[in-house]
Amino acid sequence: MIVNRLLTLGSSRLRYALLPPTPPDLDPLPAPRSVTLLSDQTLGHGIGGREALLRLKQIPGKEFKLKKGDAVARGQLLELFDKGHAVISPISGTVTNMTPYVGDYGRVYMTLTIEAGETDAPPQTESFQRSDMFRAAPALPGKPDLPKTPPLRVIINGLGSDVLATNNQYVLKTRQKDLEAGLEWIRSTWPSASAHLMVVEGQQQEWNRLKGCRVHGVAPVYPAASPRLLHRTVTGEEAPSEASLIEAGTLVLQAEALAAMGSLYATGIPPMQKLVQVMGKDGIGHLISVCIGTPVSKVLEHLGLKAEYGDRLILGGPMTGYAVYTDDFPVCPDTDTLLVQAAEKGVPSQTPSCINCGACNRICPARVPVNLLLRVLEAGHYGEAAESFDLMSCIDCGLCSFVCPGRIPIFQYIQLAKYEHRRQVAEEAQNQEVAE
Amino acid sequence: MMSSATRFTVGHAPFMHCGQSISIRHLIIMAAALPAIVPTVLRFGMPALAVLLLAVGSAMIWEVLFQGISRKPSSARDGGAALTGLLIAMLMPMAMPWWAVVCATGLAVALGREIYGGTGTYPFNPAALVTALLLISWPHLYDLDRTFLNYTLDFPAIWPLVEVKAMGAEAAFRFNMGDLFMGREIAYIGTGCAAGLLIGGIFLMLTGISRWEICLSFLAGILLAATAFHLMNPALYAGPLFHLLTGSTLLVAFFLMPEDAGSPVLPLPMMLFGLGGGILVIIIRNLGVYGDGAVFAVLLMNLLTPILDRMRPKALGRSSWEK
């Protein structure tokens, strides 16, 4: 709710970064000798990280479909379990290491390290099936999350996922063929779904050439390209906050994801190059194309950027991304932005009492009463927060923390509360099951 | 993975900040009070300045003392007590004895602020709370008529609000609206110069520090209620403009009512909060025993904030307020 701006000089409006009319030349990064892939093994909301981690530590009786020393081919789908999350090997070589890795909020991954080399693995000769798209999708650039049930509408995000990301705009400008192939896949898979392309306001005319796609203009003010707000722009209605967007019939795809799906559909070869907006400590942006799985250190080395002890390495954008502790961390399918932040530029969180200035309430695009919510969250009453103070309406934009004069980590409180609330609900459901 | 020696700092998103901070806010509010204070200090000299400085200084010392006792970190000192001290002084006559000033700031910091946990936590505006306490305890100290005994003034040395209360609405014509606007009247230190308050207030509204919904609806409440009373009995009750320019109306509108901790933050509650405050001020002035009861109106509206806060729009995708 960015309202009441009429009388405000100290405006803190954030705008999405826009590409210049003529897109810059891409800076290609040579294929790495070694890649690390993160295979998501999280078991679902609330079931908790511990069970997932135990499963990865090879409790007796469980065997992975993949072992250390296995030879893999370029483009091969790698899965640990039969119905698990798949990753795609971007290079041919040998799996040299498999270690569990624990991420934020109970997320658990298996890291697969693949060293390039001559292998006797058979090259991928099987032709690509339409249904393979569902298995391959989460490993494609842009990380499309395809639902099992046909959606009513597919919304293609032509803006960024975060303020600095320009990958979607670049894809729109340069990869029309792939986008059309992607739309073709959507039409043939879900014939009843309508397609909507969201572009920067005023540029609608340029995109009318994309067939069978309704074009909507969006003012590039953060967080207008947030999935639930895009849903509202397209349908004029708000999706119920208690349910996922898919349940409301909407699938939101990054433009880069659609292009990757199209490329896979047209050629049968999964594309493994990810567009990443990199910004070093000097504040100059570089748009480069990187192979998924490339360590961050290689990307920085290629661009001549320095990152030292104490700096922050931020993947996924300054508003919603996450900071990692090592530069061995790989570029992931959803890493749209890579940021190096100097130690002194960081925003240290503080925890004074909320002064009730209302800045968070004013800027909240979801009309969440953040000032009241914060008081409940500080007390740890997550259930009450969800029931009476609209915790689950939050769309994770991070603007509340951005404007808080007290530098209270409101966004972190909210993320933790959502995680804990989902965990509590899941545990209660489990107890119910056991009781019955 | 994760074999590299260099370790980076982790943290939670977002990694940017708009730059606003609590102490900057307090400094801006104090700076916005200057246009109202400076003309008074220039006109009446040292006595006014002495009360102001004593109040600000003693409030800061009290804060250090009380935070020392309660073992709070020194980062808790964000200029809040200085601002409270300044506002208390602005609501005082310049003949206030020094012990009363020190007493007032001590009460404000202890009872008004620290007892609840410091900046942001108190339910009542500390400046309004202490002014109300002193007004009840030592009413003679707030008697403006004895303040100006030693001055020779070129405007009526009568307290406008009390004069109107005693003599009826006709007394209002003895005061020139231009004089009232420029601060040529008998008033408390910070409430005299309407022009200065207006400059500071508009600045605060533009920077978004004083929420304009509260300020403007408070003034609307004053105008509405005063007009209604004036129409009911023009001989007894003065008109709206008179009430707007006299007493602490503008100081309360721009500095006390929109004070962060005790006021609501959502659009409709803010409007009701301001409107209710404005109407209460006029009711207290016209029907109560106090000449200017604006601080009581502030406290009463602070009481209502928790209930006003519950009037809020449905959040994104919520079908009902409570499941």
Interface residues (C-beta under 8 A of the other chain):
Chain A: V3 N4 L7 T8 L9 G10 S12 T36 N97 T99 Y101 T111 T113 R228 R232 E238 A239 P240 S241 E242 S297 A307 E308 Y309 G310 D311 R312 L313 I314 G317 P318 M319 T320 G321 Y322 A323 V324 Y325 T326 D327 D328 F329 P330 L339 Q341 A343 G346 V347 S349 Q350 P352 S353 C354 I355 N356 C357 G358 A359 N361 R362 P365 A366 R367 V368 P369 N371 L372 E387 S388 D390 S393 I395 G398 L399 S401 F402 V403 C404 P405 G406 R407 P409 F411 Q412 Q415
Chain B: M1 M2 S3 S4 T6 R7 F8 T9 V10 G11 H12 A13 P14 F15 M16 H17 C18 Q20 S21 I22 I24 R25 S75 A76 D78 G117 G118 T119 G120 T121 M205 L206 T207 G208 I209 R211 W212 E213 D260 A261 G262 S263 V265 L266 P267 D309 R312 P313 K314 A315 L316 G317 R318 S319 W321 E322 K323
